[in-house]
Amino acid sequence: MNQFLILIKKDMIELYRTKKLLIIGIIFVLFAILSPVTAYLTPNIIEMLSKSDPNVIITVPDPTYIDSYIQFFNNFSQMCTLVVIIVFAPLIVEEKRKGTFHTL
């Protein structure tokens, strides 16, 4: 268990030095800010789209905090997971290049 903690500490120091930890934090905060905005603006966008055809009537309920919560976790599970994979993939390549990556 001690070796695992040493490797985690080494990787965290490397993420801090390369500013990748800052990038991940900024992206998470960006999605956290955009989720309520998207939940708030979606009914307006749908209403504007429905005005293009007078035969189509679309009613959307007013957004609530639950809509924002759902929007955030949908974005988090999709986009933020992809961001983490993209940020951490070079770490694996670098470990293999240095020869410090060993598979079981």
DOSE-457418 format. One record per residue (C-alpha): x, y, z; residue number from 1; residue in three letters. Coordinates in steps of 0.2 Angstrom, whole numbers. Layout:
BEGIN
<site xx="X" yy="Y" zz="Z" pos="NUM" code="ALA"/>
...
//
This chain:
BEGIN
<site xx="0" yy="0" zz="0" pos="1" code="MET"/>
<site xx="15" yy="12" zz="4" pos="2" code="ASN"/>
<site xx="21" yy="10" zz="-14" pos="3" code="GLN"/>
<site xx="4" yy="14" zz="-21" pos="4" code="PHE"/>
<site xx="4" yy="30" zz="-11" pos="5" code="LEU"/>
<site xx="21" yy="35" zz="-17" pos="6" code="ILE"/>
<site xx="16" yy="33" zz="-35" pos="7" code="LEU"/>
<site xx="0" yy="43" zz="-32" pos="8" code="ILE"/>
<site xx="11" yy="57" zz="-24" pos="9" code="LYS"/>
<site xx="23" yy="57" zz="-38" pos="10" code="LYS"/>
<site xx="9" yy="58" zz="-51" pos="11" code="ASP"/>
<site xx="0" yy="72" zz="-42" pos="12" code="MET"/>
<site xx="17" yy="82" zz="-41" pos="13" code="ILE"/>
<site xx="19" yy="80" zz="-60" pos="14" code="GLU"/>
<site xx="1" yy="85" zz="-63" pos="15" code="LEU"/>
<site xx="4" yy="101" zz="-52" pos="16" code="TYR"/>
<site xx="20" yy="105" zz="-61" pos="17" code="ARG"/>
<site xx="13" yy="103" zz="-78" pos="18" code="THR"/>
<site xx="-2" yy="113" zz="-74" pos="19" code="LYS"/>
<site xx="-14" yy="99" zz="-79" pos="20" code="LYS"/>
<site xx="-22" yy="99" zz="-62" pos="21" code="LEU"/>
<site xx="-26" yy="117" zz="-65" pos="22" code="LEU"/>
<site xx="-33" yy="113" zz="-82" pos="23" code="ILE"/>
<site xx="-44" yy="99" zz="-75" pos="24" code="ILE"/>
<site xx="-51" yy="111" zz="-61" pos="25" code="GLY"/>
<site xx="-55" yy="125" zz="-73" pos="26" code="ILE"/>
<site xx="-65" yy="113" zz="-85" pos="27" code="ILE"/>
<site xx="-74" yy="106" zz="-70" pos="28" code="PHE"/>
<site xx="-79" yy="123" zz="-64" pos="29" code="VAL"/>
<site xx="-84" yy="129" zz="-82" pos="30" code="LEU"/>
<site xx="-96" yy="114" zz="-83" pos="31" code="PHE"/>
<site xx="-103" yy="118" zz="-66" pos="32" code="ALA"/>
<site xx="-106" yy="136" zz="-71" pos="33" code="ILE"/>
<site xx="-113" yy="132" zz="-88" pos="34" code="LEU"/>
<site xx="-125" yy="119" zz="-82" pos="35" code="SER"/>
<site xx="-137" yy="131" zz="-73" pos="36" code="PRO"/>
<site xx="-136" yy="143" zz="-88" pos="37" code="VAL"/>
<site xx="-140" yy="129" zz="-100" pos="38" code="THR"/>
<site xx="-155" yy="123" zz="-90" pos="39" code="ALA"/>
<site xx="-161" yy="141" zz="-89" pos="40" code="TYR"/>
<site xx="-160" yy="145" zz="-107" pos="41" code="LEU"/>
<site xx="-166" yy="129" zz="-115" pos="42" code="THR"/>
<site xx="-185" yy="133" zz="-113" pos="43" code="PRO"/>
<site xx="-181" yy="150" zz="-122" pos="44" code="ASN"/>
<site xx="-171" yy="142" zz="-136" pos="45" code="ILE"/>
<site xx="-185" yy="129" zz="-139" pos="46" code="ILE"/>
<site xx="-198" yy="143" zz="-139" pos="47" code="GLU"/>
<site xx="-188" yy="152" zz="-152" pos="48" code="MET"/>
<site xx="-187" yy="137" zz="-163" pos="49" code="LEU"/>
<site xx="-205" yy="133" zz="-162" pos="50" code="SER"/>
<site xx="-210" yy="151" zz="-168" pos="51" code="LYS"/>
<site xx="-202" yy="146" zz="-185" pos="52" code="SER"/>
<site xx="-217" yy="135" zz="-188" pos="53" code="ASP"/>
<site xx="-234" yy="141" zz="-182" pos="54" code="PRO"/>
<site xx="-242" yy="124" zz="-183" pos="55" code="ASN"/>
<site xx="-230" yy="117" zz="-170" pos="56" code="VAL"/>
<site xx="-234" yy="121" zz="-152" pos="57" code="ILE"/>
<site xx="-221" yy="116" zz="-139" pos="58" code="ILE"/>
<site xx="-223" yy="119" zz="-120" pos="59" code="THR"/>
<site xx="-208" yy="117" zz="-109" pos="60" code="VAL"/>
<site xx="-210" yy="119" zz="-90" pos="61" code="PRO"/>
<site xx="-200" yy="132" zz="-81" pos="62" code="ASP"/>
<site xx="-182" yy="126" zz="-76" pos="63" code="PRO"/>
<site xx="-179" yy="121" zz="-58" pos="64" code="THR"/>
<site xx="-164" yy="117" zz="-48" pos="65" code="TYR"/>
<site xx="-166" yy="99" zz="-51" pos="66" code="ILE"/>
<site xx="-165" yy="102" zz="-70" pos="67" code="ASP"/>
<site xx="-148" yy="111" zz="-67" pos="68" code="SER"/>
<site xx="-142" yy="96" zz="-56" pos="69" code="TYR"/>
<site xx="-147" yy="84" zz="-69" pos="70" code="ILE"/>
<site xx="-138" yy="94" zz="-83" pos="71" code="GLN"/>
<site xx="-122" yy="96" zz="-73" pos="72" code="PHE"/>
<site xx="-121" yy="77" zz="-70" pos="73" code="PHE"/>
<site xx="-125" yy="73" zz="-88" pos="74" code="ASN"/>
<site xx="-111" yy="84" zz="-93" pos="75" code="ASN"/>
<site xx="-99" yy="78" zz="-79" pos="76" code="PHE"/>
<site xx="-101" yy="60" zz="-84" pos="77" code="SER"/>
<site xx="-98" yy="63" zz="-102" pos="78" code="GLN"/>
<site xx="-87" yy="77" zz="-105" pos="79" code="MET"/>
<site xx="-77" yy="78" zz="-89" pos="80" code="CYS"/>
<site xx="-73" yy="60" zz="-91" pos="81" code="THR"/>
<site xx="-66" yy="63" zz="-108" pos="82" code="LEU"/>
<site xx="-56" yy="77" zz="-102" pos="83" code="VAL"/>
<site xx="-48" yy="67" zz="-88" pos="84" code="VAL"/>
<site xx="-44" yy="53" zz="-101" pos="85" code="ILE"/>
<site xx="-36" yy="66" zz="-113" pos="86" code="ILE"/>
<site xx="-26" yy="74" zz="-99" pos="87" code="VAL"/>
<site xx="-20" yy="58" zz="-91" pos="88" code="PHE"/>
<site xx="-15" yy="48" zz="-107" pos="89" code="ALA"/>
<site xx="1" yy="57" zz="-109" pos="90" code="PRO"/>
<site xx="6" yy="52" zz="-92" pos="91" code="LEU"/>
<site xx="5" yy="34" zz="-97" pos="92" code="ILE"/>
<site xx="15" yy="37" zz="-113" pos="93" code="VAL"/>
<site xx="28" yy="46" zz="-103" pos="94" code="GLU"/>
<site xx="30" yy="32" zz="-90" pos="95" code="GLU"/>
<site xx="32" yy="19" zz="-104" pos="96" code="LYS"/>
<site xx="45" yy="30" zz="-113" pos="97" code="ARG"/>
<site xx="55" yy="32" zz="-96" pos="98" code="LYS"/>
<site xx="53" yy="13" zz="-93" pos="99" code="GLY"/>
<site xx="45" yy="15" zz="-76" pos="100" code="THR"/>
<site xx="28" yy="8" zz="-82" pos="101" code="PHE"/>
<site xx="27" yy="-10" zz="-78" pos="102" code="HIS"/>
<site xx="11" yy="-21" zz="-81" pos="103" code="THR"/>
<site xx="7" yy="-36" zz="-70" pos="104" code="LEU"/>
//
